[in-house]
Amino acid sequence: MRLPNTNDAVFTPLLRLYFFMNYFISFEDRLAEVQTHFRLGDLDLGRRRFLDLAYDCDNLYTLEKAVNCSLKHNNETDEGKAAFSRDALQLLSEFHAGSYPSQAVEQELFRHDGIFKSYSSGNFSLQDVKVSLKPGEILGVVGENGNGKTTLLRCLAGQLEADLVPENFSYLPKTQSFYYTLKQFTGFIPQRIPRWYGKLRDNLHFAASCAGIYGEHNRVQVNFVLERFGLHRFADLTWNQISSGYRTRFEIARVILQRPRMLILDEPLANLDINAQQTLLQDLRFLAKSPSHPMGVVLSSQQLFEVEKVADQVLFIRKGKPVYNEVSESEAESNAVVTLELETTADREQLETALSDGLQSLKYTGGLYIIETAKSADETLIQLVNQKIPVRYFRDISHSTKRFFN
């Protein structure tokens, strides 16, 4: 195993720092993080990180105690919250660094310098898409509908045959059946989740068994994912009795039981409300960065800004071709044009007057103004305020893939 080559183009200086900080964070710092969440009253986040810490210890007894502690106090009363915080902090004091396995940073999980996929019928083809992914990284794939996002994800997951070979994947065992092995060792969650039958809990036990988890380990691991993903109250329900958002949570829990090295999700935010979207993206970040079970994560979504917050790389695809793939910091600095979105009741003439110093172009989309200017976002906002232009919405999209959408 080798450390990642931080001279690779995909690593900007900030990303290099973030990557290494996440992999070499100490047990003590992780413990202090969880304790701080509880002491500050952030109990929902604290609960999830508390369970993550127990999971990363890779000790069945520790994990079961943490799950039971969370279950015991899973209520919304002030007394219940206080009791959970007290008991969780007590249990955390029993955790120790010796039970926290260290994980060396591994080589890239996947690399391809130009994926190509065409269909026998139709004019669409995926062309020259360069992708690389390391453990702990999240790749966000964005673009307009029908431009190749799902095709790319299905190729990476082995659902479609493309010009991929075993040498593109470092985590696959050597076998004769490449695509079968790829599907077996890669977690894939499609946008339309396949229907399952029976109770939710029974399906998780079955998934764990298929992954070679039996007996007490099966019971504890299933209880863990039920509690970690907020599924315990739905454990004895069936497909028809839970919402599409909780079906997505179930599917993630099912895949996590199998501990894939690479997890691929097609539009996982589509059926979630805004709060659930934020929680899911946080959880994907936490799960990807697990010290003992790190994963590479690839996800597609139309929720651009939310994905860009959590992704280490962003790939924009248009008509099957990559348009944007993580500009470097030097490239970003060399781009003197700042692109902004603005919602205001002011008319075009008022805006042109207010922003005349530095303004390069002004476009109205019917709801928002798109401003290109030589001024910084802060300077532009000051210009607007000084000219008493009402600002209802303002965002710097200079380095966001939003600017590529027509």
Secondary structure, DSSP 8 states (H G I E B T S, - for coil): -----TTSTT--HHHHHHHHHHHS--HHHHHHHHHHHHHTT-HHHHHHHHHHHHHHTT-HHHHHHHHHHHHHT-S-SHHHHHHHHHHHHHHHHH--GGGS------S-SEEEEEEEEE-SSSS-EEEEEEEEE-TT-EEEEE-STTSSHHHHHHHHTTSS--S--GGGBSSS---S-HHHHHHHHEEEE-SS-----S-HHHHHHHHHHHTT--HHHHHHHHHHHHHHTT-GGGTT--GGGS-HHHHHHHHHHHHHHT--SEEEEESTTTTS-HHHHHHHHHHHHHHHT-SSS--EEEEE-S-HHHHHHH-SEEEEEETTEEEEE---HHHHHH---EEEEEE-SS-HHHHHHHTTTTEEEEEE-SS-EEEEESS-HHHHHHHHHHTT---SEEEE-TTSGGGG--
